[in-house]
Amino acid sequence: MPSYRVHRLKETSRQQFRWAPHASGMATAKQKDYESSHLFNSTSPYALWMALRGTENALQVGDLLELEGSGELRILKYIGFEEARWYVPEVLTPAVSVQVEVR
């Protein structure tokens, strides 16, 4: 049975997430906005969502599920679970300076 690690959206970021316009497709999440939580065994993200409903560990909009072993992420939105990935900042390479000789 697959194991899912729950990443809880921090409360400071939750209101911003709730009021942001919905965009379909892959979501990008910043690790600084999440706290790693429990690991649960479940057959699917929806089965886990149903199992946790009504408990103190219930999933909330904006929370992420990470499939252990593969690193696959799913984010809970109002319409269900959608694919997500962690934000990776772009590495800037130093600019190459060219010296021009002026005569």
Secondary structure, DSSP 8 states (H G I E B T S, - for coil): --EEEEEEE-HHHHHHHHHS----S-EEE-GGGEEEEEEEE-SSHHHHHHHHTTSTT---TT-EEEETTT--EEEEETTEEEEEEE-----------------
